[in-house]
Amino acid sequence: MENMPKLKVGVIGTGALGRHHARLYAQSPNAEMVGIFDVQQEAARKVGEEFNLRVFDRWQDLAAECDALSVAVPANYHALTTIPLLEMGKHVLVEKPIAAKLEEARAMCEAAEKHNCVFGVGHVERFNPAMDFLEKYAHNTRFIEAHRLAAYPPPRPGMPRRGTEVSVVLDLMIHDIDLVLRMVNAEIEKIDVVGIPVLSGSEDIVNARIKFVNGCCASLTASRVSQNPMRRFRVFQKDSYISMDYGKHFGMVLKRNKLGLARKDVELDEKNALAEELEDFIAAVQKSRATGELQQPRVSGRQGLNALEVAVAIENEARRYNKEYGFEFPTWSPDEMV
């Protein structure tokens, strides 16, 4: 931001996502990268060497030198990590989901508000160029269909496979839940869900059908046991059909006109969605500090909480369904097998 001092930033958690937070902060013209911390000290050391970053032995020492921090630890540690930072008056961007439990997420939002901190959640798809296009055509949406499919994550020494500390709803589907809530400005009337564990101890594949009071309906499918990755979001409106492929940055619009049907292919501008998310967070903190009025990033803590509330409702409905029909699933994990 012009005429604004660089923001002193740090990253807690240097795994798959935290590593990229650190790299992009170090490249940002608006940030001064202070350093990184991870309880897995060897992992932090490798990232520090890769990007020439200072590695801290204690998160408290890192936070003391920062204005703002990214938290990219496993979801079940989000609240434990984030709340102390907010209590120190530090601005925080936490990776999605905001937390693993609703009570933790609410406590995080309350801590941010109490200490007047900028608090954002890393729903990076909001910064995807496909979403830039879709938001322009959100009106008259009648039906949404989303597929988010991924392969089962590889093992990590001494840790659960990435993302499997929570269900696929909180790991993957929550991206599309957030996008649907953005596209449909209405209360939820009913949720129908089918979801089962396959390889982990929680749901690995889930389909949820969300009915809104305005008549709009969304069908969401998420899987982390698929061989062919897919990130597709389709919107059916009064007089048009829009299909967006997040992964390929390509879309198609089929629209009715006086002559029949017209098709338009949409080439979406390439951009780094995570870099834009970090710059949006930096800008919110800088503006808040400059004006004295709290400026929220594009995805605030409260919006992250709203997405989590729907995600938990989907999880609960999946488990109710399985219990009703007597479906029992093994509690073992393939990581435990010889």
C-alpha positions in Angstrom: 0.0 0.0 0.0 1.4 3.4 -0.9 2.9 5.5 1.9 2.2 2.8 4.4 5.0 1.1 6.4 5.6 -2.6 5.6 3.7 -5.0 7.9 5.9 -7.2 10.1 4.6 -10.7 9.5 5.3 -14.3 10.6 4.0 -17.8 10.0 3.2 -20.4 12.5 3.0 -23.9 10.9 5.3 -24.6 7.9 3.6 -27.6 6.3 2.1 -27.7 2.8 0.2 -24.4 3.1 2.4 -22.6 5.7 5.4 -23.0 3.5 3.7 -21.1 0.7 2.5 -18.4 3.2 6.1 -17.9 4.2 7.3 -17.8 0.6 4.7 -15.3 -0.6 5.1 -13.0 2.5 8.8 -12.9 1.7 8.1 -11.8 -1.8 5.4 -9.2 -0.9 6.4 -5.5 -1.4 4.0 -4.7 1.5 5.4 -7.1 4.1 8.6 -7.6 6.1 8.9 -11.3 6.8 10.1 -11.7 10.4 10.3 -15.5 10.5 8.6 -18.8 11.0 7.8 -21.4 13.8 6.8 -25.0 13.8 6.6 -27.5 16.5 8.3 -29.9 14.0 11.6 -28.0 14.2 13.2 -30.0 11.4 10.4 -29.0 9.0 10.8 -25.4 10.0 14.5 -25.5 9.5 14.2 -26.9 6.0 11.7 -24.1 5.0 13.9 -21.5 6.6 16.9 -22.7 4.6 14.9 -22.9 1.4 13.7 -19.3 1.6 16.4 -17.8 3.8 14.1 -17.1 6.7 14.7 -16.8 10.4 13.5 -19.8 12.4 12.2 -19.2 15.9 12.4 -21.8 18.7 9.3 -20.3 20.5 6.2 -19.0 18.9 6.0 -16.3 21.6 9.3 -14.9 20.5 8.1 -14.8 16.9 4.8 -13.2 17.8 6.5 -10.5 19.9 8.3 -9.2 16.8 5.3 -9.3 14.5 2.3 -7.1 13.7 0.4 -10.0 12.1 0.7 -13.7 11.6 -0.6 -16.5 9.5 -1.6 -19.7 11.3 -1.3 -22.8 9.2 -1.3 -25.6 11.8 -3.7 -28.6 11.7 -7.3 -27.6 12.2 -7.7 -29.1 15.6 -4.9 -26.8 16.8 -6.3 -23.6 15.3 -8.0 -22.2 18.4 -5.1 -23.2 20.7 -2.7 -21.3 18.5 -4.8 -18.4 17.4 -6.5 -17.2 20.6 -3.2 -16.5 22.5 -2.0 -14.4 19.5 -5.3 -12.4 19.4 -4.9 -11.9 23.2 -1.5 -10.4 22.5 -3.2 -7.9 20.1 -1.8 -9.6 17.0 -3.8 -9.6 13.7 -4.3 -13.2 12.4 -5.1 -15.0 9.2 -5.9 -18.6 10.0 -6.2 -21.3 7.4 -9.5 -22.9 6.7 -11.5 -24.3 8.4 -11.5 -21.6 11.1 -11.5 -24.4 13.7 -12.5 -28.0 14.2 -15.3 -27.2 16.6 -17.9 -24.5 16.7 -17.3 -23.5 20.3 -13.6 -22.9 19.4 -14.5 -20.9 16.4 -16.9 -18.7 18.4 -14.2 -18.1 21.0 -11.7 -17.1 18.3 -14.1 -14.5 16.9 -14.9 -13.2 20.3 -11.2 -12.8 21.1 -10.6 -10.9 17.9 -13.4 -8.6 18.6 -12.5 -8.1 22.2 -8.9 -7.2 21.3 -9.8 -5.2 18.2 -7.8 -7.4 15.9 -8.1 -8.1 12.1 -9.1 -11.7 11.9 -9.3 -13.5 8.5 -9.9 -17.1 7.4 -8.1 -18.7 4.5 -10.9 -19.5 2.2 -8.6 -19.1 -0.8 -11.2 -19.9 -3.4 -12.8 -16.5 -2.8 -9.7 -15.2 -4.6 -9.9 -17.6 -7.5 -10.6 -15.8 -10.8 -13.5 -18.1 -11.4 -15.2 -16.7 -8.4 -14.6 -13.1 -9.6 -16.7 -14.0 -12.7 -19.4 -15.9 -10.8 -20.1 -13.2 -8.3 -21.1 -10.9 -11.2 -23.8 -13.3 -12.1 -25.1 -14.3 -8.6 -28.6 -13.0 -9.2 -31.4 -15.4 -10.2 -29.3 -18.4 -9.2 -31.6 -21.5 -8.9 -29.3 -24.5 -8.6 -25.6 -25.0 -7.8 -23.6 -28.1 -8.3 -20.1 -28.4 -7.0 -17.5 -31.3 -7.1 -14.3 -31.2 -5.2 -12.4 -34.5 -5.5 -8.9 -35.3 -4.5 -6.6 -38.3 -3.9 -6.1 -39.6 -0.4 -3.2 -37.6 1.1 0.2 -39.3 1.5 1.5 -40.4 4.9 3.6 -38.0 7.1 6.1 -39.4 9.7 4.8 -39.0 13.2 1.6 -37.1 12.1 -1.8 -37.9 10.6 -2.2 -37.7 6.9 -2.7 -34.0 5.9 -6.3 -33.0 6.5 -7.5 -36.3 8.0 -7.6 -34.8 11.5 -11.1 -33.6 10.4 -13.7 -35.0 8.0 -13.7 -34.3 4.2 -16.4 -31.8 4.9 -14.1 -29.6 7.0 -11.1 -30.5 4.8 -12.4 -29.9 1.3 -16.2 -29.3 1.1 -16.0 -26.2 3.3 -14.5 -24.3 0.4 -17.7 -24.8 -1.6 -19.9 -24.2 1.4 -18.3 -20.8 1.7 -18.8 -20.1 -2.0 -22.5 -21.2 -1.9 -23.2 -19.0 1.0 -21.6 -16.1 -0.9 -23.7 -16.8 -4.0 -27.1 -17.5 -2.2 -28.2 -14.7 0.2 -30.9 -16.8 2.0 -31.5 -18.9 5.1 -31.1 -22.7 4.8 -34.3 -24.6 5.0 -33.1 -28.2 4.9 -30.0 -30.3 4.5 -29.9 -33.9 3.2 -26.6 -35.8 3.5 -24.9 -39.1 2.7 -21.3 -39.5 3.8 -19.0 -42.4 4.8 -15.5 -43.1 6.1 -13.5 -45.1 3.6 -9.8 -45.0 4.6 -9.7 -42.6 7.6 -11.6 -42.4 10.9 -14.0 -39.8 9.6 -16.0 -39.1 6.5 -13.9 -39.4 3.3 -16.7 -38.9 0.7 -19.8 -36.8 1.3 -22.7 -35.6 -0.8 -24.9 -32.8 0.7 -28.0 -31.3 -0.8 -28.8 -27.8 0.7 -32.3 -26.3 0.2 -32.7 -22.6 0.8 -35.9 -20.8 1.8 -35.8 -18.8 -1.5 -36.1 -22.0 -3.5 -32.4 -22.2 -4.5 -30.7 -25.6 -4.0 -27.1 -26.6 -3.9 -25.6 -30.1 -4.4 -22.1 -30.5 -3.1 -19.8 -33.5 -3.4 -16.4 -33.8 -1.8 -14.1 -36.8 -1.8 -10.5 -37.3 -0.7 -10.4 -40.9 -2.1 -10.7 -40.2 -5.8 -8.2 -41.0 -8.5 -9.1 -38.1 -10.7 -8.9 -34.6 -9.1 -11.7 -32.2 -9.8 -12.6 -28.7 -8.7 -15.7 -27.7 -10.6 -18.6 -25.3 -9.7 -21.7 -25.1 -11.9 -24.5 -22.5 -11.6 -27.9 -22.8 -13.2 -29.9 -19.6 -13.4 -33.2 -18.4 -14.8 -31.9 -18.1 -18.4 -28.3 -19.3 -18.3 -25.9 -22.0 -17.3 -22.4 -21.2 -16.0 -19.7 -23.8 -15.6 -16.4 -22.9 -14.0 -13.3 -25.2 -13.6 -11.2 -23.8 -10.8 -8.2 -26.0 -11.6 -8.1 -25.1 -15.3 -9.1 -21.5 -14.9 -11.6 -21.9 -17.7 -15.3 -21.5 -17.9 -18.3 -21.6 -20.2 -21.6 -19.6 -20.3 -24.6 -20.9 -22.1 -27.3 -18.2 -22.3 -30.8 -18.0 -23.9 -31.5 -15.2 -26.3 -34.0 -14.3 -29.0 -32.2 -16.5 -31.5 -31.9 -19.6 -29.2 -28.9 -20.5 -27.2 -25.6 -18.7 -27.3 -22.3 -20.1 -25.9 -19.4 -18.1 -24.7 -16.1 -19.6 -23.5 -14.5 -17.6 -20.7 -10.7 -17.5 -20.4 -10.0 -16.5 -16.8 -7.0 -14.4 -16.0 -4.3 -16.4 -14.3 -3.3 -15.2 -10.9 -2.0 -16.5 -7.6 -5.1 -16.8 -5.4 -3.1 -17.3 -2.2 -0.9 -14.3 -2.9 -4.0 -12.2 -3.4 -5.4 -13.5 -0.2 -2.3 -12.6 1.7 -2.2 -9.1 0.1 -5.9 -8.6 1.0 -5.1 -9.5 4.7 -2.0 -7.2 4.7 -4.1 -4.3 3.3 -6.9 -4.8 5.9 -4.3 -4.6 8.7 -2.6 -1.6 7.2 -5.8 0.3 6.7 -7.0 -0.6 10.3 -3.7 0.7 11.7 -3.8 3.9 9.6 -7.4 4.8 10.2 -8.0 3.4 13.7 -11.1 1.7 12.4 -11.1 -2.1 12.0 -11.1 -3.2 8.4 -12.1 -6.8 7.8 -10.4 -8.9 5.0 -12.5 -10.4 2.3 -13.2 -13.5 4.4 -13.7 -12.4 8.0 -13.6 -14.7 11.1 -17.4 -14.4 11.3 -17.8 -15.6 7.7 -15.5 -18.5 8.4 -17.7 -19.3 11.4 -20.8 -19.2 9.2 -19.2 -21.7 6.8 -18.2 -24.0 9.8 -21.7 -23.9 11.2 -23.1 -25.3 7.9 -20.2 -27.8 7.7 -20.9 -29.1 11.2 -24.6 -29.4 10.4 -23.6 -31.5 7.3 -21.4 -33.8 9.4 -24.1 -34.3 12.0 -26.7 -35.2 9.4 -24.3 -37.7 7.8 -23.7 -39.4 11.1 -27.4 -39.3 11.9 -28.2 -41.0 8.6 -25.6 -43.7 9.2 -26.9 -44.4 12.7 -30.5 -44.6 11.5 -29.7 -47.2 8.9 -27.3 -49.1 11.1 -24.2 -48.5 9.0 -21.1 -49.3 11.0 -17.6 -48.5 9.9 -14.2 -49.7 11.0 -12.3 -47.4 13.3 -8.9 -48.5 12.0 -6.6 -46.3 9.9 -4.5 -47.7 7.1 -1.6 -45.9 8.7 -1.9 -48.4 11.5 -1.7 -51.5 9.3 1.4 -53.5 8.8 
